[in-house]
Amino acid sequence: MALDVSAGTESLHGYSFDDVDATQDLIFGAVHHIYTVLSTIVHVVSIGSAGDSYKLAILGNGNHAGGTGHLISLAHVVAVALQTFVFNDKFSFNGFESGDYTEPLNTNAEQLLQAAQGGANAVAQRYQYVPLDADVDCDIHVTFIDQNNA
């Protein structure tokens, strides 16, 4: 039976990424979707030297700084070869983020813009693995719920 991912549905997803050695989108946001990340498992295959690290982050609009392409770090991890990091703090994020205001968020109207995920300046949000050193190679698995409100 095919998975129904049409408007008004909620579906469970699991994606795996092998030998990742560069920035990798783990979830690429779609407008009117809400993603709830259940778990991210990162197994370090290899590193270049002690102290190499990576981040798990959301790439979004960055309303405080004004403009797209700002990382919101959720975890900054020192990579240890052959070790596994399990990030199972549950969190949710919108598929798109309104760019029609600058922080601080201080009115209900601005909050509703975020919830509606619209506006002329809306940008996709992405949940990403970001290696901070070129020699960090990892296997990654992410599990999440996709609520499609389109």
DAQUIJO-V275952 format. One line per field, one symbol per residue. psi: psi as a letter, one per 20 degrees, with the letter a starting at -180 (. if undefined). burial: b if it has 16 or more other C-alpha atoms within 10 Angstrom, else e. Layout:
psi->???
burial->???
//
This chain:
psi->pqpokrpjrpqpqpqqpplpjrppphpoqqqkqppopgqppopogqrgrpiqrrqprpobhlhginrrkppophpopppppjqpponkppqqqqhqppjjrqqqojqhghhhgghikarhjqqqqppqpopiqhjopqpqppprpoooj.
burial->eeeeeeeeebeeeeeeeeebbbebbbbbbbbbbbbbbbbbbbbbbbbeeeebbbbbbbbbbbbeeeebbbbbeeeeeebbbeebeebeeeeebbbbbbbebbeeeeeeebeebbebbbeeebbbbbbbbbbbbeebbbbbbbbbbbbbee
//
